């Protein structure tokens, strides 16, 4: 008897359908409400890789009584898969009975929300901090996600011009130069209502949540009642109540001196003590001022709340800057285990092994880095140098042994 699921568990399971699953993608439908309002969400960048996690905004849409179809990716390929046209056609057919259909995503998912809105039959699209493309040929100004950009085999048919749908909206940090460039390129391809949010960060979703505008933005764009000017004015009025806005001003504003930046970051932590990102922002401001003991404490607070690669990465770098190479390497090893496909973490561990005089350890890590970023010339050169150094060291030991 104890092994049988409860009635509530059965009801919950019955609300979820797996419409499609391959090694690269899963399309999951979570049914809620009467199905007249539906949303198609596209995955954001994530580490580690995998398919077994909640879809973008899954809990929110369930609570709101909105059926959602979540396109979930195993890795971070910006949806450049040969199966995507068939997947989009399946989604379109599945959602064909909806009166209102929204295409929705953030960053990598925002790229897809705009580019594939027409293909899924959406009447509206909402993109938070979207990319125009990360293809080096189309967006040479984009330098983030460098190893992904080199690795991805871009499919021309998936990067064709955006198909206009009745309402398209994008929100982005207009003071973040690279995001502003993506927005300009996107606006040349389609009529998109822009919500510039200075110092909101990348992505802008956490800022919008801070100022209690994320829910109304999503629902109003879905319902077709979105008013651009009203929304922009409200976001501006509420911005100083946002911990994320304070943290970004602390880091990026030209008038934010070192001490003022630390004060603003401390204020962000005070407003959101349970948010790991605020502790990490404070840690980075303290580290930049060489206040390493305080910075390490703040980094560790972030990691305790949310032990994800971004926060571990910051902790390892600050430990290294403080002179604690052994501590930095210990954290780097956690990074390698947590996100083994991220080449940069292996390259960082190699640097730390080298600093300790462990050339064989550095060589092994550089090989791992190159395994996951085969076209990285820097890693290839470092590997050749390290191989030569290890060979010389072996010759010296052999000569001394004689």
ZIZIGI-V830323 format. One record per backbone hydrogen bond with DSSP energy under -1.0 kcal/mol. NH is the residue of the N-H (numbers start at 1). CO is the residue of the C=O. Records with the same first field share a line. If there is no record, write none. Layout:
NH: CO ; CO
//
This chain:
4: 1
10: 6
11: 7
12: 8
13: 9
14: 10
15: 12
16: 13
17: 29
19: 27
20: 27
22: 25
26: 72
27: 20
28: 70
29: 17
30: 68
31: 15
38: 100
39: 67
40: 102
41: 69
42: 104
43: 71
50: 74
53: 51
58: 55
61: 57
62: 58
63: 59
64: 60
65: 62
66: 61
67: 37
68: 30
69: 39
70: 28
71: 41
72: 26
74: 24
80: 77
81: 79
84: 81
87: 83
88: 84
89: 85
90: 86
91: 87
92: 88
93: 89
94: 90
95: 91
98: 95
99: 36
100: 36
102: 38
103: 124
104: 40
105: 126
107: 128
109: 106
111: 107
112: 108
113: 109
114: 110
115: 111
116: 112
120: 116
122: 117
123: 101
124: 101
125: 167
126: 103
127: 169
128: 105
129: 171
138: 135
139: 135
142: 139
149: 145
150: 146
151: 147
152: 148
158: 155
159: 156
167: 123
169: 125
170: 193
171: 127
172: 195
176: 173
180: 176
181: 177
182: 178
183: 179
184: 180
185: 181
186: 182
187: 183
189: 186
190: 186
192: 190
193: 168
195: 170
197: 172
200: 197
208: 204
209: 205
210: 206
211: 207
212: 209
213: 208
214: 208
217: 213
218: 214
219: 215
220: 216
221: 217
222: 218
223: 219
224: 220
225: 220
231: 227
232: 228
233: 229
234: 230
235: 231
236: 232
237: 233
238: 234
241: 238
242: 239
246: 242
247: 243
248: 244
249: 245
250: 246
251: 247
252: 248
253: 249
256: 253
257: 255
261: 257
262: 258
263: 259
264: 260
265: 261
266: 262
267: 263
268: 264
269: 265
270: 266
271: 267
272: 268
275: 272
279: 275
280: 276
281: 277
282: 278
283: 279
284: 280
285: 281
286: 282
287: 283
288: 284
290: 287
291: 286
292: 290
295: 291
296: 292
297: 293
298: 294
299: 295
300: 296
301: 297
302: 298
303: 299
304: 300
305: 301
306: 302
308: 306
312: 308
313: 309
314: 310
315: 311
316: 312
317: 313
318: 314
319: 315
320: 316
321: 317
322: 318
323: 320
324: 319
325: 323
328: 324
329: 325
330: 326
331: 327
332: 328
333: 329
334: 330
335: 331
336: 332
337: 333
338: 334
339: 335
342: 339
347: 343
348: 344
349: 345
350: 346
351: 347
352: 348
353: 349
354: 350
355: 351
356: 352
357: 354
358: 353
359: 357
362: 358
363: 359
364: 360
365: 361
366: 362
367: 363
368: 364
369: 365
370: 366
371: 367
372: 368
376: 373
380: 376
381: 377
382: 378
383: 379
384: 380
385: 381
386: 382
387: 383
388: 384
389: 385
390: 386
391: 387
392: 388
393: 389
394: 390
395: 391
396: 392
397: 393
398: 394
399: 395
400: 396
401: 397
402: 398
//
